[in-house]
Amino acid sequence: MQSRVRAGEKLTEVAEPRDAMLHFIGRIRTPWTERKDCPRQGRTDGPECRVEVFAPLAEALLGVEEYGHLDLLYWLDRARRDLVVQNPKNDGTHYYGTFALRSPQRPNPIGLSRVRLVRVEGAALIVRGLDCLDGTPLIDIKPVTCEFTPKAPPKPADG
């Protein structure tokens, strides 16, 4: 899905990706089917959304219920990848490089949301705080760093 380019925004040539091999681990179900309806940033008081983990990986959710918050990484599959300068306010005066924004339009359209875990339902997580379109491919799930205590013994480099 290609989005419009606003006046003054800049595109670049993007090489065909061939070095990262990702395997999507699930799909995200949200109420939003069009970008214009999707919130700019997720809110933990936003609607409940469903994060469905594919069957072969369902056991990887074991213990996730111990955490109140999770970081979800997902692939913004409907975002353009060639926009390097953006004008998010569409005012023709305030321009920012893509890496200075949380815009979905980026060379590697990886989304990151810190979500509140509401409950686990089998191979699905019910969360609040997402800002992606319905059907977005899921890349990874991680406990929020501040809530996570390593399960492995300390390493010398840990101090």
SERO-4910 file (N, C-alpha, C, O; in steps of 0.05 Angstrom, whole numbers):
BEGIN
 pado doro    nc1    nc2    nc3   cac1   cac2   cac3    cc1    cc2    cc3    oc1    oc2    oc3
  Met    A     17    -23      0      0      0      0     18     25      0     34     28     18
  Gln    A     15     41    -19     30     66    -21     14     89    -10    -10     92    -18
  Ser    A     25    105      7     11    128     17     18    152      0     37    152    -15
  Arg    A      3    173      3      9    197    -12     35    211     -2     43    207     20
  Val    A     47    226    -20     70    242    -13     62    271    -12     51    281    -31
  Arg    A     67    284     11     59    312     14     79    330      0    102    321     -5
  Ala    A     71    354     -6     89    373    -19    114    377     -2    112    381     23
  Gly    A    137    376    -14    163    380      0    175    355     12    198    356     20
  Glu    A    160    334     14    171    309     25    189    297      4    186    302    -20
  Lys    A    209    281     13    228    270     -5    228    239     -4    225    227     17
  Leu    A    232    228    -28    234    199    -31    262    191    -38    278    208    -46
  Thr    A    268    166    -35    294    156    -43    290    129    -57    269    116    -53
  Glu    A    310    120    -72    309     93    -83    314     73    -61    332     78    -44
  Val    A    299     52    -61    302     32    -40    310      6    -53    296     -4    -71
  Ala    A    332     -6    -44    341    -31    -55    321    -53    -47    308    -52    -26
  Glu    A    320    -73    -64    303    -97    -58    314   -110    -33    338   -118    -33
  Pro    A    298   -114    -12    309   -127     12    316   -156      7    302   -171     -5
  Arg    A    340   -164     18    348   -191     14    366   -202     36    377   -224     34
  Asp    A    370   -186     58    388   -195     78    375   -205    104    386   -221    118
  Ala    A    352   -195    111    338   -203    136    317   -224    129    301   -220    111
  Met    A    317   -246    144    297   -267    140    280   -268    164    287   -280    185
  Leu    A    257   -255    163    238   -254    185    217   -276    181    209   -282    159
  His    A    208   -287    203    185   -305    203    164   -293    221    169   -289    245
  Phe    A    142   -286    210    121   -274    226    110   -295    245    107   -318    238
  Ile    A    106   -287    270     98   -306    291     68   -305    296     58   -321    312
  Gly    A     54   -286    284     26   -284    288     14   -260    273     27   -248    256
  Arg    A    -11   -253    280    -25   -231    268    -38   -215    291    -45   -225    312
  Ile    A    -40   -189    286    -52   -171    306    -80   -163    295    -83   -155    272
  Arg    A   -100   -165    313   -127   -158    306   -134   -132    322   -134   -131    346
  Thr    A   -141   -111    306   -148    -86    317   -174    -76    304   -183    -88    284
  Pro    A   -187    -55    315   -211    -45    302   -206    -28    277   -225    -20    264
  Trp    A   -181    -23    270   -175     -4    249   -167    -17    223   -149    -34    222
  Thr    A   -181    -11    202   -175    -22    175   -163     -2    156   -152    -10    135
  Glu    A   -164     23    163   -152     44    147   -135     62    164   -141     68    187
  Arg    A   -112     71    152    -93     87    167   -105    112    178    -98    121    200
  Lys    A   -124    125    164   -136    150    174   -151    146    200   -155    165    215
  Asp    A   -160    121    206   -174    116    231   -157    106    254   -165    106    277
  Cys    A   -132     99    247   -114     88    267   -101    110    284    -94    131    273
  Pro    A    -99    106    310    -87    127    327    -57    130    320    -44    111    311
  Arg    A    -47    154    325    -18    159    320      0    144    340     21    134    332
  Gln    A     -9    143    364      6    128    385    -15    112    401    -37    123    407
  Gly    A     -9     88    408    -28     72    423    -30     83    452    -12     96    462
  Arg    A    -53     79    464    -58     88    491    -67     64    508    -83     47    498
  Thr    A    -57     62    532    -64     38    548    -93     38    557   -102     18    568
  Asp    A   -107     60    552   -136     60    557   -152     57    531   -176     61    530
  Gly    A   -137     51    509   -150     47    483   -165     21    483   -167      7    503
  Pro    A   -176     14    459   -192    -11    457   -176    -36    461   -152    -36    456
  Glu    A   -189    -57    470   -176    -83    472   -171    -93    444   -188    -91    426
  Cys    A   -146   -103    439   -138   -115    414   -128   -143    419   -120   -150    441
  Arg    A   -129   -159    398   -122   -187    401    -96   -193    385    -94   -187    362
  Val    A    -77   -204    399    -51   -212    387    -51   -242    385    -49   -256    405
  Glu    A    -54   -252    360    -57   -281    356    -29   -293    348    -17   -284    328
  Val    A    -20   -312    364      5   -325    359      0   -351    343    -18   -367    351
  Phe    A     15   -356    322     10   -380    306     16   -405    322     33   -405    340
  Ala    A      1   -426    316      1   -451    331     28   -462    338     33   -470    361
  Pro    A     47   -464    319     72   -476    327     87   -461    349    105   -473    362
  Leu    A     80   -436    354     94   -420    374     77   -414    398     86   -398    415
  Ala    A     54   -425    401     36   -419    423     49   -424    450     45   -409    469
  Glu    A     65   -445    452     79   -452    477     99   -430    486    106   -429    509
  Ala    A    107   -414    467    126   -392    474    113   -371    491    127   -354    501
  Leu    A     87   -372    494     73   -353    511     74   -361    541     65   -346    558
  Leu    A     84   -385    547     85   -395    574     99   -375    592    123   -368    588
  Gly    A     86   -365    613     97   -347    632     92   -317    626     98   -300    642
  Val    A     82   -311    602     78   -283    594     58   -269    612     58   -245    615
  Glu    A     40   -285    624     19   -273    641     30   -261    666     16   -246    681
  Glu    A     56   -266    672     69   -254    696     75   -224    692     81   -210    711
  Tyr    A     72   -214    668     79   -186    662     55   -169    657     35   -178    645
  Gly    A     56   -145    667     34   -126    663     36   -112    636     16   -102    625
  His    A     61   -110    625     65    -96    600     85   -111    583    103   -125    593
  Leu    A     80   -109    557     97   -123    537    104   -103    515     90    -84    509
  Asp    A    127   -108    503    135    -94    478    128   -112    455    137   -135    454
  Leu    A    112   -102    436    106   -117    412    120   -105    389    119    -80    385
  Leu    A    133   -121    373    146   -113    348    129   -124    325    123   -148    325
  Tyr    A    123   -107    306    106   -117    284    115   -103    258    128    -83    258
  Trp    A    107   -116    236    115   -107    209     92    -91    197     70   -100    193
  Leu    A     98    -65    192     79    -47    181     77    -52    151     88    -37    134
  Asp    A     63    -73    144     63    -84    116     50    -66     96     53    -71     72
  Arg    A     35    -46    105     22    -28     86     35     -1     85     23     18     74
  Ala    A     59      2     96     73     28     96     92     29     73    103      9     63
  Arg    A     97     54     63    117     57     42    145     57     55    147     62     79
  Arg    A    165     50     39    192     47     50    212     67     39    236     66     45
  Asp    A    203     85     22    221    103      8    220    132     17    232    149      4
  Leu    A    206    139     38    203    166     47    225    173     67    227    160     88
  Val    A    242    192     61    264    199     79    260    226     93    271    230    115
  Val    A    245    244     81    238    270     94    208    272     94    195    268     73
  Gln    A    197    278    117    168    278    120    157    304    131    172    318    146
  Asn    A    133    311    125    119    335    134     94    326    149     72    328    137
  Pro    A     97    315    173     74    303    187     50    321    191     27    312    192
  Lys    A     54    347    195     32    365    199     19    374    172     -1    387    172
  Asn    A     32    367    150     23    375    124     19    405    122      0    415    110
  Asp    A     38    420    135     36    449    135     56    462    117     56    487    114
  Gly    A     73    446    104     93    457     85    116    472     98    132    484     84
  Thr    A    118    471    125    140    485    138    156    468    157    180    473    161
  His    A    144    448    169    158    431    189    165    404    177    148    387    174
  Tyr    A    191    401    171    200    376    158    219    361    177    234    374    193
  Tyr    A    217    335    177    234    318    194    244    294    178    230    284    161
  Gly    A    268    286    185    278    261    174    262    238    186    253    239    209
  Thr    A    259    217    171    244    193    180    254    183    206    238    174    223
  Phe    A    280    183    211    291    172    236    286    191    260    292    183    283
  Ala    A    275    214    256    267    233    278    237    230    284    227    245    300
  Leu    A    224    211    271    195    207    274    189    179    282    205    161    278
  Arg    A    164    175    292    154    148    296    134    140    274    118    122    278
  Ser    A    136    153    252    119    148    229    122    119    220    143    107    221
  Pro    A    100    107    209    102     80    198    118     79    172    127     58    164
  Gln    A    120    102    159    135    103    133    165    104    139    175    125    148
  Arg    A    179     82    134    207     80    140    220     58    124    206     40    114
  Pro    A    247     58    121    260     38    105    254     10    113    250     -8     96
  Asn    A    254      4    139    246    -21    150    222    -16    168    225     -8    191
  Pro    A    198    -20    157    174    -12    172    167    -30    195    148    -45    195
  Ile    A    184    -27    216    180    -43    241    166    -25    261    175     -3    267
  Gly    A    143    -34    271    129    -19    291    135    -30    318    142    -54    321
  Leu    A    134    -13    338    139    -20    366    118     -7    383    115     17    383
  Ser    A    104    -23    399     85    -12    418     89    -25    445     92    -50    447
  Arg    A     89     -9    465     88    -19    493     59    -21    500     45     -1    501
  Val    A     50    -45    505     22    -50    510     17    -60    539     35    -71    552
  Arg    A     -7    -56    548    -16    -67    574    -29    -94    569    -48    -96    553
  Leu    A    -19   -115    582    -30   -141    579    -55   -143    596    -54   -140    620
  Val    A    -78   -148    583   -104   -151    597   -108   -179    606   -115   -185    629
  Arg    A   -103   -198    587   -106   -227    594    -94   -244    571    -90   -234    549
  Val    A    -90   -269    578    -81   -289    558   -105   -307    553   -118   -317    572
  Glu    A   -111   -312    527   -133   -330    519   -121   -351    501   -121   -348    476
  Gly    A   -111   -373    512    -98   -394    496    -74   -383    481    -55   -374    494
  Ala    A    -75   -383    454    -53   -374    438    -56   -345    430    -45   -336    410
  Ala    A    -71   -330    446    -76   -301    440    -72   -284    465    -78   -293    487
  Leu    A    -63   -260    460    -60   -241    482    -81   -219    477    -85   -210    454
  Ile    A    -94   -211    497   -112   -188    495    -98   -165    508    -90   -166    532
  Val    A    -94   -143    493    -77   -121    502    -91    -94    496   -111    -93    481
  Arg    A    -81    -74    509    -89    -46    503    -64    -30    497    -43    -35    510
  Gly    A    -66    -12    478    -43      6    472    -31      3    444    -10     13    439
  Leu    A    -46    -10    427    -36    -14    399    -43      9    381    -62     24    386
  Asp    A    -28     12    360    -32     33    340    -27     23    312    -14     36    296
  Cys    A    -37     -1    306    -32    -13    279    -58    -22    267    -78    -25    280
  Leu    A    -57    -28    241    -80    -36    226    -87    -66    231    -69    -82    238
  Asp    A   -112    -73    228   -121   -100    231   -106   -118    212   -104   -112    188
  Gly    A    -97   -141    221    -83   -160    205    -53   -156    203    -39   -170    188
  Thr    A    -42   -136    218    -13   -131    217      2   -155    226     -4   -168    247
  Pro    A     24   -163    211     40   -186    219     56   -180    245     68   -159    247
  Leu    A     57   -200    262     72   -197    288    100   -208    284    104   -230    273
  Ile    A    120   -193    293    148   -202    292    158   -214    318    170   -236    318
  Asp    A    152   -201    341    162   -211    366    146   -200    389    132   -180    387
  Ile    A    149   -213    412    137   -205    437    159   -206    458    172   -226    461
  Lys    A    162   -184    474    182   -184    495    171   -171    520    155   -152    518
  Pro    A    178   -182    543    170   -168    568    183   -141    569    206   -137    559
  Val    A    170   -121    581    182    -95    584    206    -98    602    205   -111    622
  Thr    A    228    -86    595    254    -88    608    252    -83    638    263    -98    654
  Cys    A    238    -63    646    236    -56    675    221    -77    691    226    -78    716
  Glu    A    205    -93    679    190   -114    693    204   -141    691    195   -160    704
  Phe    A    225   -143    676    237   -169    670    261   -173    688    278   -156    691
  Thr    A    263   -197    700    286   -206    715    297   -229    699    283   -249    695
  Pro    A    323   -228    691    334   -250    676    331   -277    690    334   -279    715
  Lys    A    324   -298    675    320   -324    686    347   -340    687    349   -359    703
  Ala    A    366   -332    671    392   -345    670    410   -334    692    406   -311    701
  Pro    A    431   -348    700    450   -338    720    465   -314    709    468   -311    684
  Pro    A    474   -296    726    489   -272    717    514   -279    702    526   -300    707
  Lys    A    522   -262    684    548   -265    669    568   -245    681    559   -225    693
  Pro    A    594   -250    678    614   -231    688    609   -203    678    614   -184    693
  Ala    A    600   -200    654    596   -173    642    572   -158    655    569   -134    651
  Asp    A    555   -173    670    532   -160    682    540   -143    706    524   -127    716
  Gly    A    565   -146    716    574   -129    738    571   -141    763    578   -130    784
***
